[in-house]
Amino acid sequence: MNPIKEIARAIDLQPDNIELFGPYVGKITPSGLKKRFTPNKGKYVVVTAITPTTYGEGKTTVAIGLGMALWQLGKRGIVTLRQPSLGPLFGLKGGGAGGGAAMLLPYEAVNLSLTGDNYKVTAAHNLLSSFIDNHIYRNSPPGINPEAIFWPRAIDINDRALREIMVGVNEKKEGFPHPGRFVLTEASEVMAILSLSSSLKDMRTRLGSIIVGLDKGWKPVTAEDIKCAGAMSVILKDALRPNLIQTTEGTPVFVHTGPFANIAPGISSLIADQLALTLADYVITEAGFGADLGFEKLIDIKCRIGGLYPDCAVLVCTVKSLKAHGGNPDGGIAALTAGMEHLQKQIDNVRYFGVPVVVAVNKYTDDSNNEINHVIERVEEMGIPAISITPWKDGGAGVIELGKIIDKLCVHPVSPRFLYELDLPVEQKIYKIATTMYGADNIELSEAVNRKIGLINSLGLSNLPVCMAKTHLSLSHNPRLSGRPVNFTLPIDDIQIASGAGFIYPLCGKIYPLPGLPSRPLGENMDIDTDTWEIKGLT
């Protein structure tokens, strides 16, 4: 690894622009953040993918490899990625720092909370929970109604037992006990606020605008009303500053914030992208899960708020995953051809926004050239460029040709196009996403959702964008429906308000903001060498 001061110097960050966290990790200082106010010079490239399968598509590895490839081509590329979560790290998915010859370094630090931003999000979130219950306990103004609390608690560990809880079971005060729940830190509105804030002032305002529940007169109560937003800002002030690390080839990466795309916006921070665009020729960012989720949210939420728009997109797939979407992961050309229906839909999702797209087939060691060529030929028949890449095996050298295509695709400016206008009624915005991005025939709103939409309208929040909470394992709400599902109605079982983050989020079918552990959690394989302090089993 190179000293992080050298990585910073390569992108024109001065010594006073970064705070060192050891020799290999830096945090951008307030003076460094001021550089984002200089004119943008970079092109904005978004890496997205097909709907994920259990076989992995390698989207993060591709983003890292592309960033390294651009430097080899003489272009200054900065990758902006999300901070991995401890939930999947110890659960089913594992770490989120790439792999093989295209990884983030220092690998262990990246996966184990880096500079502690996620801990601060958890602390700020739960401080607000504590303030809420203290107000109820003391019956303080404005008189929070314990039967109308919206705000959950947060934890950065998968634990299904905490999805529904009772708060204050031993308290003898009026208002206790009352129902509560936990969400994963990455599903916290505080995490979304951190991701979407453009400045410290903006973050402070957004925290104050969080609606925690209703008072006894059924009027909204905010974090500002109960005088907690200031203390939350104190906890989060340093977490707002992006982290600077490096790739296996010593190229720069900003790692900052980590909302999931199935239960949150699925983006790295706006403030990191803004800074990177002033320092780089190309900024390569990642949109979580498939294009139906992360890419749509990046456009309709992040880009709309931040005034950004992609110059092009990379859609990642693998032969094995396409076969899985075709009904047989171990099949041949027939399964691969069937899986192309899914790829076609995700290409259409990206093209809807007018963004030029290239399909990157992430080649695994046992993939046959015949099958890879079959995918490329079928994609090119759609009028879309496609290329086979090998970032895991070859690092930046295995992504050079993709870098060249990116350079060509980014020549012409792209006019922003959003999926819906903000002044559309809430249910129409949901319908537009469901039918256009997922391929649903219709939506079905529960009675509870209809009541909450009425509340949203009465609060004057119907003009907020929509952040759908939906399974990431299917275009539909049913995780068992792979490929390109048709003839389905999307059920909307609940809808939540995230007024501080600036969106509302419908819950589609059974989607849990706090996942559970699998039968064999990856944490079972981890341990520490007590003599060398070496971590074992971290994947």
ChimeraX attribute file (.defattr): number of C-alpha atoms within 10 A of each C-alpha:
attribute: neighborCount
match mode: 1-to-1
recipient: residues
	/A:1	14
	/A:2	16
	/A:3	15
	/A:4	23
	/A:5	21
	/A:6	17
	/A:7	23
	/A:8	22
	/A:9	12
	/A:10	14
	/A:11	17
	/A:12	14
	/A:13	19
	/A:14	14
	/A:15	14
	/A:16	12
	/A:17	21
	/A:18	24
	/A:19	18
	/A:20	18
	/A:21	14
	/A:22	9
	/A:23	11
	/A:24	19
	/A:25	23
	/A:26	25
	/A:27	24
	/A:28	24
	/A:29	19
	/A:30	16
	/A:31	12
	/A:32	20
	/A:33	20
	/A:34	13
	/A:35	18
	/A:36	17
	/A:37	10
	/A:38	12
	/A:39	11
	/A:40	15
	/A:41	14
	/A:42	20
	/A:43	24
	/A:44	21
	/A:45	26
	/A:46	25
	/A:47	27
	/A:48	31
	/A:49	31
	/A:50	29
	/A:51	29
	/A:52	23
	/A:53	19
	/A:54	11
	/A:55	12
	/A:56	13
	/A:57	25
	/A:58	23
	/A:59	27
	/A:60	26
	/A:61	24
	/A:62	34
	/A:63	30
	/A:64	38
	/A:65	33
	/A:66	32
	/A:67	32
	/A:68	31
	/A:69	27
	/A:70	27
	/A:71	21
	/A:72	17
	/A:73	16
	/A:74	9
	/A:75	16
	/A:76	21
	/A:77	29
	/A:78	30
	/A:79	30
	/A:80	29
	/A:81	28
	/A:82	25
	/A:83	27
	/A:84	25
	/A:85	26
	/A:86	22
	/A:87	23
	/A:88	22
	/A:89	21
	/A:90	23
	/A:91	22
	/A:92	18
	/A:93	15
	/A:94	19
	/A:95	24
	/A:96	24
	/A:97	25
	/A:98	24
	/A:99	22
	/A:100	12
	/A:101	21
	/A:102	28
	/A:103	24
	/A:104	28
	/A:105	22
	/A:106	17
	/A:107	21
	/A:108	15
	/A:109	15
	/A:110	22
	/A:111	21
	/A:112	17
	/A:113	15
	/A:114	21
	/A:115	18
	/A:116	12
	/A:117	25
	/A:118	26
	/A:119	17
	/A:120	21
	/A:121	28
	/A:122	22
	/A:123	20
	/A:124	24
	/A:125	24
	/A:126	20
	/A:127	17
	/A:128	23
	/A:129	20
	/A:130	14
	/A:131	15
	/A:132	24
	/A:133	19
	/A:134	13
	/A:135	16
	/A:136	20
	/A:137	18
	/A:138	12
	/A:139	15
	/A:140	12
	/A:141	12
	/A:142	18
	/A:143	17
	/A:144	27
	/A:145	19
	/A:146	22
	/A:147	13
	/A:148	17
	/A:149	21
	/A:150	17
	/A:151	24
	/A:152	21
	/A:153	21
	/A:154	26
	/A:155	24
	/A:156	21
	/A:157	20
	/A:158	25
	/A:159	17
	/A:160	15
	/A:161	12
	/A:162	19
	/A:163	19
	/A:164	14
	/A:165	15
	/A:166	12
	/A:167	15
	/A:168	16
	/A:169	11
	/A:170	8
	/A:171	11
	/A:172	10
	/A:173	12
	/A:174	12
	/A:175	18
	/A:176	17
	/A:177	16
	/A:178	16
	/A:179	16
	/A:180	19
	/A:181	18
	/A:182	23
	/A:183	26
	/A:184	27
	/A:185	31
	/A:186	31
	/A:187	26
	/A:188	27
	/A:189	28
	/A:190	29
	/A:191	26
	/A:192	28
	/A:193	27
	/A:194	32
	/A:195	26
	/A:196	27
	/A:197	24
	/A:198	18
	/A:199	16
	/A:200	17
	/A:201	11
	/A:202	14
	/A:203	25
	/A:204	23
	/A:205	18
	/A:206	25
	/A:207	29
	/A:208	22
	/A:209	20
	/A:210	27
	/A:211	20
	/A:212	25
	/A:213	22
	/A:214	20
	/A:215	19
	/A:216	14
	/A:217	10
	/A:218	12
	/A:219	16
	/A:220	19
	/A:221	23
	/A:222	23
	/A:223	23
	/A:224	18
	/A:225	16
	/A:226	20
	/A:227	13
	/A:228	20
	/A:229	23
	/A:230	15
	/A:231	14
	/A:232	24
	/A:233	21
	/A:234	13
	/A:235	19
	/A:236	24
	/A:237	15
	/A:238	18
	/A:239	21
	/A:240	27
	/A:241	27
	/A:242	29
	/A:243	27
	/A:244	25
	/A:245	29
	/A:246	27
	/A:247	26
	/A:248	23
	/A:249	22
	/A:250	18
	/A:251	25
	/A:252	29
	/A:253	28
	/A:254	26
	/A:255	26
	/A:256	30
	/A:257	32
	/A:258	27
	/A:259	30
	/A:260	29
	/A:261	29
	/A:262	25
	/A:263	26
	/A:264	25
	/A:265	34
	/A:266	29
	/A:267	29
	/A:268	30
	/A:269	31
	/A:270	26
	/A:271	21
	/A:272	28
	/A:273	25
	/A:274	23
	/A:275	22
	/A:276	30
	/A:277	24
	/A:278	20
	/A:279	24
	/A:280	22
	/A:281	19
	/A:282	26
	/A:283	28
	/A:284	30
	/A:285	29
	/A:286	27
	/A:287	28
	/A:288	33
	/A:289	24
	/A:290	27
	/A:291	29
	/A:292	31
	/A:293	32
	/A:294	27
	/A:295	29
	/A:296	28
	/A:297	25
	/A:298	27
	/A:299	23
	/A:300	22
	/A:301	22
	/A:302	23
	/A:303	18
	/A:304	16
	/A:305	16
	/A:306	16
	/A:307	11
	/A:308	17
	/A:309	22
	/A:310	24
	/A:311	25
	/A:312	27
	/A:313	29
	/A:314	27
	/A:315	23
	/A:316	28
	/A:317	26
	/A:318	24
	/A:319	28
	/A:320	27
	/A:321	24
	/A:322	29
	/A:323	23
	/A:324	23
	/A:325	28
	/A:326	24
	/A:327	18
	/A:328	17
	/A:329	18
	/A:330	11
	/A:331	13
	/A:332	14
	/A:333	15
	/A:334	12
	/A:335	20
	/A:336	26
	/A:337	19
	/A:338	19
	/A:339	26
	/A:340	21
	/A:341	17
	/A:342	22
	/A:343	25
	/A:344	15
	/A:345	21
	/A:346	25
	/A:347	25
	/A:348	17
	/A:349	22
	/A:350	24
	/A:351	14
	/A:352	16
	/A:353	20
	/A:354	17
	/A:355	24
	/A:356	22
	/A:357	25
	/A:358	24
	/A:359	26
	/A:360	25
	/A:361	23
	/A:362	25
	/A:363	24
	/A:364	17
	/A:365	9
	/A:366	8
	/A:367	13
	/A:368	12
	/A:369	11
	/A:370	10
	/A:371	16
	/A:372	18
	/A:373	15
	/A:374	16
	/A:375	27
	/A:376	19
	/A:377	16
	/A:378	15
	/A:379	20
	/A:380	15
	/A:381	10
	/A:382	10
	/A:383	10
	/A:384	15
	/A:385	18
	/A:386	23
	/A:387	21
	/A:388	22
	/A:389	25
	/A:390	23
	/A:391	30
	/A:392	24
	/A:393	16
	/A:394	14
	/A:395	27
	/A:396	28
	/A:397	20
	/A:398	24
	/A:399	28
	/A:400	23
	/A:401	18
	/A:402	23
	/A:403	23
	/A:404	13
	/A:405	15
	/A:406	23
	/A:407	16
	/A:408	10
	/A:409	19
	/A:410	19
	/A:411	11
	/A:412	10
	/A:413	13
	/A:414	15
	/A:415	11
	/A:416	16
	/A:417	15
	/A:418	15
	/A:419	16
	/A:420	15
	/A:421	14
	/A:422	15
	/A:423	12
	/A:424	15
	/A:425	15
	/A:426	22
	/A:427	18
	/A:428	14
	/A:429	20
	/A:430	23
	/A:431	18
	/A:432	19
	/A:433	21
	/A:434	24
	/A:435	16
	/A:436	16
	/A:437	22
	/A:438	24
	/A:439	22
	/A:440	21
	/A:441	14
	/A:442	15
	/A:443	20
	/A:444	14
	/A:445	19
	/A:446	14
	/A:447	12
	/A:448	13
	/A:449	19
	/A:450	16
	/A:451	14
	/A:452	16
	/A:453	23
	/A:454	13
	/A:455	17
	/A:456	20
	/A:457	14
	/A:458	11
	/A:459	11
	/A:460	9
	/A:461	18
	/A:462	22
	/A:463	18
	/A:464	24
	/A:465	24
	/A:466	26
	/A:467	30
	/A:468	26
	/A:469	29
	/A:470	28
	/A:471	24
	/A:472	24
	/A:473	21
	/A:474	24
	/A:475	29
	/A:476	28
	/A:477	26
	/A:478	19
	/A:479	14
	/A:480	10
	/A:481	15
	/A:482	21
	/A:483	26
	/A:484	22
	/A:485	17
	/A:486	13
	/A:487	8
	/A:488	16
	/A:489	16
	/A:490	23
	/A:491	19
	/A:492	25
	/A:493	18
	/A:494	21
	/A:495	24
	/A:496	18
	/A:497	25
	/A:498	26
	/A:499	21
	/A:500	23
	/A:501	25
	/A:502	22
	/A:503	21
	/A:504	22
	/A:505	21
	/A:506	23
	/A:507	23
	/A:508	24
	/A:509	17
	/A:510	16
	/A:511	18
	/A:512	19
	/A:513	25
	/A:514	25
	/A:515	19
	/A:516	19
	/A:517	17
	/A:518	13
	/A:519	8
	/A:520	11
	/A:521	17
	/A:522	20
	/A:523	17
	/A:524	10
	/A:525	12
	/A:526	13
	/A:527	13
	/A:528	11
	/A:529	9
	/A:530	8
	/A:531	6
	/A:532	7
	/A:533	9
	/A:534	9
	/A:535	12
	/A:536	11
	/A:537	11
	/A:538	17
	/A:539	19
